[in-house]
């Protein structure tokens, strides 16, 4: 499968960052773009949606902590398995789906996760 050869260089870098995020932690689309020093949240989101199926995609999230529409159940399985901090959904929230607790779950690329070197 020559799939990796077809990957645009930016997408490859985005996926490398996604693979660095430790279990139980998340980075926002904007965090990933900032880490790379290139692009923005939309470019990261596009790279993840097109090429991110083979990496821990559930660890790259929206800044508001809302789960990716259409992927909530699969993401919740991963979050529960990894112990990712969640906030209970408000009763008014559609479907009562919890959100990520961004204050506790957000990873800045710093220590405690093994190799914290930037790409």
C-alpha positions in Angstrom: 0.0 0.0 0.0 1.6 3.2 -1.1 -0.8 5.3 1.0 1.9 7.0 3.0 3.7 8.2 -0.2 0.4 9.9 -1.3 0.2 11.8 2.0 0.8 15.6 1.7 3.8 16.7 3.8 1.6 18.9 6.1 -0.9 16.1 6.7 2.0 13.8 7.6 3.3 16.3 10.2 -0.2 16.7 11.6 -0.5 12.9 12.0 2.9 12.7 13.7 1.8 15.3 16.3 -1.5 13.3 16.9 0.6 10.2 17.6 2.7 12.1 20.3 -0.4 13.0 22.4 -0.4 10.7 25.4 -3.4 8.5 26.2 -5.9 10.4 28.4 -4.8 13.8 27.0 -5.9 15.9 24.0 -4.8 18.8 21.8 -7.1 21.2 19.9 -6.8 21.6 16.2 -5.4 25.1 16.9 -2.8 23.6 19.3 -1.6 21.2 16.6 -1.3 24.1 14.1 0.6 26.2 16.7 2.9 23.3 17.5 3.7 22.9 13.8 4.1 26.7 13.4 2.1 26.4 10.2 -1.6 26.4 9.1 -4.5 26.8 11.3 -7.3 24.8 13.0 -9.2 24.2 9.7 -6.1 22.9 7.9 -5.4 20.5 10.8 -9.1 19.4 10.9 -9.0 18.8 7.1 -5.8 16.7 7.4 -7.3 14.7 10.3 -10.6 14.1 8.5 -8.9 12.9 5.3 -5.9 11.0 6.7 -6.3 10.6 10.4 -8.1 7.2 10.6 -4.8 5.3 11.4 -3.7 7.6 14.3 -5.4 8.4 17.7 -7.8 10.9 16.0 -9.9 11.2 19.2 -7.0 13.1 20.8 -7.2 16.0 18.4 -10.4 17.9 19.3 -12.4 21.1 19.2 -11.4 23.9 21.5 -14.8 23.8 23.3 -14.4 20.2 24.2 -17.5 19.1 22.2 -17.1 15.6 20.7 -16.8 15.2 16.9 -20.4 14.9 15.5 -21.0 11.4 14.2 -18.1 10.0 16.1 -19.2 10.6 19.7 -19.7 6.9 20.6 -16.4 5.7 19.2 -14.5 8.6 20.8 -16.3 8.0 24.2 -15.0 4.4 24.2 -11.5 5.6 23.7 -11.8 8.4 26.4 -13.2 6.0 28.9 -10.5 3.4 28.2 -7.8 6.0 28.5 -9.2 7.9 31.5 -9.5 11.2 29.6 -11.1 13.8 31.9 -14.8 14.5 30.9 -17.4 16.9 32.1 -21.0 15.7 32.5 -23.4 17.0 29.8 -25.8 19.7 30.8 -29.4 18.5 30.9 -30.2 20.9 28.1 -27.4 19.4 25.9 -28.7 17.4 22.9 -28.4 13.7 23.7 -26.7 14.4 27.0 -23.3 13.8 25.5 -20.5 14.7 27.9 -17.7 17.1 26.8 -14.0 16.9 27.4 -12.8 18.7 30.5 -10.4 20.8 28.5 -8.7 22.3 31.6 -7.6 18.8 32.8 -7.3 17.0 29.5 -5.4 19.5 27.3 -1.8 18.6 26.7 0.8 21.3 25.9 3.4 18.9 24.6 5.4 19.2 27.8 7.0 16.6 30.0 5.5 13.6 31.7 4.6 11.9 28.4 8.0 10.4 27.5 9.6 12.3 24.7 8.3 15.9 24.6 10.6 17.1 21.8 9.0 19.1 19.1 8.9 17.7 15.6 
